[in-house]
Amino acid sequence: MPDNIVEVSDVHFAYGNNKVFQGINLAIPRGKVVAILGASGCGKSTLLRMLGAQTLPSQGSVKVLGETINTLDVEPLYELRKKIGMMLQKGGLFSDLSVYENLAFPMREHTDLPEEIIHDLVLMKLHAVGLRGAHHLMPGELSGGMARRVALARAIALDPALLMYDEPFAGLDPISLNVIATLIRQLNDALGLTSIVVTYDVSESMKVVDYVYFIADGRVVAEGPTEEIKNSTDPFVRQFLDAKPDGPVAFRYPGKPVGETMGLVAAG
């Protein structure tokens, strides 16, 4: 099996005139937890959509589990997607199904397992995230942190080889955030997964990941093992790590001088 579970090579993509990727290259090693960091709008979530072939590059290739995913026909793509788990930013739970039914759904949809086996698997997955006792609750009865953990349990329902997280820390209180971060690391190691964490939460992601990519201007502008990144002197990396408003990433959107915009420029 390939050492890299994901390989993105010279990928270009744009939304109309907005160039999102301009020759991006990255590789995700098997068994690692890798963070994709960057400012809002840099293409982090677009990258995840490309890994599931929901969005296709205009140039370049995207390989997942040894398959060039942007060239697959419908049936092989469908089979490959069964090996990929996804934890959506807001959980994406079915609001009219209980916690138990949310986890049982993908098992019933994609396997021929008998109900007694599905029952045990659902409770096992919920136990892994500390919510076995909440199996009977409805999503509306869950706190934000609990809902995110149920979403994580559903993402591992089919024992995927690759697990992707889209902003897993967004909107969580400090306790829930720490629980989710710890689970990402523990589940990756215990289940033999490969995990991609797309986030703008630098401090929390750096606690649990093995390798970091920074994206800006459609390319990878910095990368490296976590400890190396922490000690980096690269201006882009330092701006993110130190949360500085001034640096390679502009705080202010380009525009005319404030005096001219506010009509304060003297006539003549």
N, C-alpha and C positions, 0 to 999 in steps of 0.2 A: 504494500500500500504506500502511496506517496507520503513523504514527510510533511508536506504542506497540505492542509485540508482545504485551503482557499488560496488561489493565485489570481490576482488582478493585474493584467499586463497592458500598458499603454492605452488605458480606457479614456475615451472622450465622450462627453454627453452634454447636451444643452436643453434648457427649456426655452424655446424660441431664441431670443438673442442673449439670454442669460447662460453663459458658459459655466457649467457646474464643474465638469472634469476636463482637464486639458493634458491628458497623458499621465494619469495616475497609475502608480505601480505599488502593490503591496502583497505580502504573503502572510498567511496565518498558520503557524506550525501546529501540528497535531498535538492535542493534549494540553495546550496552553490557554490562558485567559489573556486576551489582547484587547486593549482599549483603543477606540478611534475617537480622538479629541479634536475640537475645533470650534470656532465661533458659530453662532446660530446662522443657518443658511449656507454653510460651507459644503453641504452635500453628504453629511453623515447618514441621514435616514435614506437618502437616495441610494447610497452604497448598499444598504441592507436590502432595498427593493431589487437592486441588481443581482444580489446573491440568490434571490428567490425567483429571478427572471420575470418579476413583475414590471421591471423597467429594463430595456435593452440598450447597450452602448451603441453609439453611432460608429465607433471605431474601437478596436482592441478586443481582448478576450477576457472572460470571467470563468475560471475553473473552480468547481466545487466537488470535492470527493473524486477528483480525477476526471470529471466530466466538464466539457466546455458548455456551460449551462445556457449560454445565449444562442446555441445552435441546435439544442435538443428539440425533438418533436414532442407533441403533447403527452403521449403515454410515458416515455422515459423521463420527461420532466416531472410528471405527476409522481412517479415512483421515487425520484430523487428528493422531491419535497417532503416525502414521508420521513426522510432521514434528517430533516432540519426542524428544530424547534424554535419558536419565536415568542418572546415575551413583549407584548405591545406596551407602549408608553402609559396608556391609561387602563391596562389590564385586558380590555376587550372581552370581558365575561358576558355570556348570554344572560341577560337580565331576568328572563322568565324561567330559567333553569336553576335548580339548587346547585350548591357547590359540588355535591356528588355527581349530579348529572352533567355539569360542565366538564368534569374530568372523564366521565364515562363516554361522552360524545365522540371524541376522536378514536377511542378504542373500538367502539361499535362501528364507526364509519370505515375504519381502515384495517380492521382485523376480523377474524372469524372466531374469536375467543368466546367461550360460553360465559353466561352472566355471572356464575359463581367465581370464575377467574377474574373477570372485570371488577367485581366487587372487591376482591382482595387487593388487586393492583391499585384501584382508586384509593383505598385506605392507606396502602403503602406509600403512594406518592404524597398524599396529604400528611402522613406522619413525617415524611422527610422535611416538610416545611413547617412542622409544628402545629398543624391544623386538623388532625384526624378527628378531633371532637367537634369540629365545625361543619362536618360533611352535610348536615341537614339544613344549614342556613341558606338563605337566599342572598344574592349579591348585594341587594339593598340593605341587608342587615350587617354587612361587613364594614369595618373601618378601612381607611385608605391603605394602610399597611397590610391588613389581612387580605384585602382584595388583590393586592400585588403579589402576595405569597401564593394565593390560589392560582393566579395567572402563571406563576412560575411552576407550580405543580402540574398544571395542564400542559405547559411547554415541554415538560419531560415525560409526559404520559406515554409516548411511544418509544422511549429510550433513544432519542436522536443522537447522531454522531456530532452534529453541530448545533449549538444553541446560541441564538442571537437576542440581544437585549437592546431595545430602543428606549433610551433615557430611563433606565430602571429606578433612578433616585429622585426623579422629578416630583415635587409636591409632597414629599414624605417628611414626617417629623424626625428628629435626630435618632430616636430609638428605632423606629421602623427602618430608617435608612441604613443604620448599622446592621440590623438583622438581615436585610436584603443583600447588602454587600458581603456579609459573612456567608450567606447561603450560596451566592454565586461561586465563591471560592470552594466551599465545601462540596457542593454538588458536582462541580467540574472535576474535582479530584476523586471523589468517591465513585462517580459513575463513569469515569474515563471519557469525559466530554472534551470538546474544544469549544471555547466560548468567545464571542465577540461582544464587547460592551461599547455601545455608542452613547456618548454622554458629553455634557459640558461641565460635569462635576469633577474637577481635576483632583481635589484633595481626597475624595472618597474612593475614586477609581484607582488612584495610585496605591491604596492600601492593599488591593486584592489582585492586581493584574501583574502579568509577567513581562509584558512588552507593550510599548505605546507608539501609536502613530499620531502625528499632528497633520491635519489637512488645512490648507489655505490656498486661495487662488487656483483651485482646480488641481492641485498637486499635493504630494506628501512633502512637507517642508522640514520635518524632523521626525526621527524615529530612534528607538533604542530600547534596551532592557530598562526596567523601571528604575533601578538604582542609578544607572547611568544618566537617565533623563532628569532625575532629582538633582543631580550635580551639574547639569548642563549650564553653559554660559551663553547658549544661543539666545539672541534677543527675543525671538518668537516664543520659545519655550519658557523663558523667564517671565515674559509678560503674562502667560497663562498661569504659571505656577505661583506667581506673586500677585496675581489679580490686579495688574496695573492698567489704568485707563489709557496710558500713552505707550505706544510701541508700534511694531509692524501691523497690528490689527487696529485700524482707526476707530476711535470712539464716535467721532462725528461723521455723518453722511456728507459727501461733497456737496457744496452749494455756494451761492454767491456770498460776498461779504455781508455780515449782519447789518451794517449800516445801510447798505443798498436794499437789502430785503425788507427792512423796516421803514424804508422811505425816508431815511435820515440824511441821504446824500444831498449836499447843497446844490441848488439849481445853478446851471451855468458851469 
